[in-house]
Amino acid sequence: MQDYSIDQAVFPKSVVLRKRTRDSLSGVGRNIGALYGEAAARRLTPISAIIAIYHEKPTDPKSVDYELCLPVAGSKEALEGLGTIGGETCLR
């Protein structure tokens, strides 16, 4: 058995392109691809990995409420209207 530790860290604040949906778990990959496609169309540059937020315990794999957040960079105009995520303490 591998040992691991859990500690607290401040989750970095980022501007994100986000999509919240109710979909199947098998649809996550399709939605990730769509999010990267939208980022490219808006001339946004992904700056780290996608963050998945589950808004409920996924008990039915055919219907899960989740949100995908892609941290991005871009021009001031391209970032206008996007949300932020992070800046809080979390466990890692």
C-alpha positions in Angstrom: 0.0 0.0 0.0 1.4 3.4 -1.0 1.6 6.1 1.7 0.2 9.6 0.8 -0.5 12.8 2.7 -3.2 15.4 2.5 -2.4 19.0 3.2 -3.9 22.4 2.8 -2.9 24.7 0.0 -4.2 27.9 -1.5 -5.8 27.1 -4.8 -4.4 29.6 -7.3 -6.8 32.2 -8.7 -7.4 31.8 -12.5 -9.6 33.2 -15.2 -11.6 30.3 -16.6 -13.7 29.3 -19.6 -16.4 27.2 -18.0 -19.3 24.9 -19.0 -21.8 23.4 -16.5 -23.9 20.6 -17.8 -26.0 17.6 -16.8 -24.7 14.8 -18.9 -23.4 11.2 -18.7 -20.0 10.5 -17.4 -19.1 9.1 -20.8 -19.8 12.6 -22.2 -17.0 14.2 -20.2 -14.5 13.7 -23.0 -16.8 15.2 -25.6 -17.4 18.3 -23.4 -13.7 18.7 -22.7 -13.0 18.7 -26.5 -15.8 21.3 -27.0 -14.3 23.5 -24.3 -10.9 23.5 -25.9 -12.6 24.2 -29.3 -14.4 27.2 -27.8 -11.1 28.4 -26.3 -9.4 28.2 -29.7 -12.3 30.0 -31.4 -12.1 32.9 -28.9 -8.3 33.0 -29.2 -7.7 32.0 -25.6 -4.7 30.0 -24.5 -5.1 27.2 -22.0 -2.6 27.7 -19.2 -3.2 24.5 -17.1 -5.3 21.4 -16.8 -9.1 21.4 -16.8 -10.7 21.4 -13.4 -13.9 19.3 -13.0 -16.4 20.3 -10.3 -19.1 17.8 -9.5 -22.1 19.5 -8.1 -23.6 16.2 -6.8 -22.4 12.8 -6.0 -22.3 10.9 -9.3 -24.6 8.0 -8.4 -26.1 7.6 -11.9 -23.4 7.6 -14.6 -26.0 8.6 -17.2 -27.0 11.9 -15.5 -24.4 13.8 -13.5 -24.3 17.6 -12.8 -20.8 18.8 -13.4 -18.8 21.8 -14.4 -15.6 21.9 -16.5 -13.3 24.9 -16.0 -10.4 25.6 -18.3 -7.9 28.2 -17.0 -7.0 30.5 -19.9 -5.0 33.6 -20.9 -5.7 36.0 -23.6 -6.2 39.6 -24.5 -8.3 41.8 -22.3 -11.1 41.7 -24.8 -11.0 37.9 -25.1 -11.1 37.5 -21.3 -14.0 39.9 -20.9 -17.1 38.3 -19.3 -15.2 35.1 -18.2 -15.3 34.0 -14.6 -12.6 33.3 -12.1 -12.0 30.3 -9.8 -9.6 29.8 -7.0 -8.0 31.9 -4.3 -9.4 29.7 -1.6 -7.7 27.1 0.7 -8.4 23.5 -0.4 -7.1 20.0 0.3 -4.6 18.4 -2.0 
